[in-house]
């Protein structure tokens, strides 16, 4: 069974809604399970619960079947997302266009070539889909 992971901010921003909308479409196209992920940062005072995340998503998109909600805590958002993608064995990760530069910087620290799609494909065997606001 295919798996799609989509990291989002909470509360859901306009960009997070666009990214989530794209991920829902990808999950439907791929007949895949969807994991909606939020990362609480260690140094941040706000901690979102899984039920808060689920309520916010369902308020915007209605009840989503085959959807799992995950909240993780980490020092770096991108690193925590990579860990979740690996743990899930995800086939696709959908990220917002605003996240691409942050991912590129993180990948640059790990390897010489900052091509996110190639890095994730090589390291995690998953496809990256970038969602735009338009």
N, C-alpha and C positions, 0 to 999 in steps of 0.2 A: 504494500500500500504506500503510495506517495505521501510525503509530508512537506508542508509549507510552513516556514516560520516567518513571522512579521513582528519586528520590534516597533513599539509605539511609545510615545510620551503620555504621561497622565498629569493633569487632565488632557484629554485628546485635543490636540491642536488641529488647525485646518490641514497642516501637512500630514499629521498622523492619520487623519480621516482619509485623505487622498491615498496614502500608502496602504492603509487597511482596505480601502475599496479595491485597489489593484490586487492585493493579496487574496481577497475573497474571490475575485474573478479568476486569478491563477489557480486557486484551489478547486474551483468549479471546473475549469478547463482540464485540469490534470486529474480530476476525480480524487482529490487528495484531502487528507486531514489537515486542519489548520491549527497552528499554535500562535496565539497572540501573546507576545512577551513584553513585559515592562521591566526595566532595571532600576531598582532603588540604589542610589549611590551611598557608600559607607559614610561619606562626609556631609551628606545632605540630611536635614532634619525631617523632611517629609517621607513617610513610608506608606506606599500604596499597598492595599491588600488585593488578593486575587478577586474577591467578591466586588470590590470597588471597580476594578478594571473591567470585569465582566459586565457589571451594570452600565458603565459608561459606553462600552461597545454596543451592548444591546439597545441602549437608548438611541444610539445613532443609526444602527443597522438592523435592529430587530434580533430575534433569537437566531443564532447561527448553528446549524447542525454540524456535527463532526468537528467541533471547535474546542480546543483546550486553552485555558488561560493560565499563564505562568508569570510569577513575579520572582525575580532573582535579585540578590544584593551583591554588589561588586565595587571594586575601586575604579575600574574603567568600563564604560558602557560597551564599547566595541569588543573588548576582550570577553566580557560576560556574555555578549550575544554569540560570539564564536563558540564559547563553551556550550551554550544551549543548542546551537546548530549541530555541533558534534554529538552531544548527548542524545539529541532527538534522531540523529541519522537523517537529517532533513535533505530533501532532494532540491528544494528551492528556498532561497531566502529573499524576501522582498524588502528593499530599503528605500527610503525617501531620497530624492535627489539632494536634499540638504545634508544627508548623512554621508554621501559619497566622498566628499573631501576629508571628513574625519576618518573614514575607513582607509582612504588612500594614505593618509599620514601614518596611521597605525601599521599598515602593511609595509610602508617604506621603512619603518623601524625594524621590521622583521626580515625583509628581503630587499634586494637591490631594485627589483622591478615593481613599481607600485600599482600594477594592474590587479585590481581587486577581484575581478571575475576569474582571471587565471589563477591567482593565489587560492581562492576558495575552491575552485574546481580541482586544483592539484592537491591541496591539503585536506579538504573535506568532501570532495566529490559531490559538490552541489552547485546549482546554477544560481546566479544572482540576477534578480529583476529589479530595475530601478523605476520607482513610481514618481511621476511628476505631478505638480499641483494643477496643471491645466486640465 
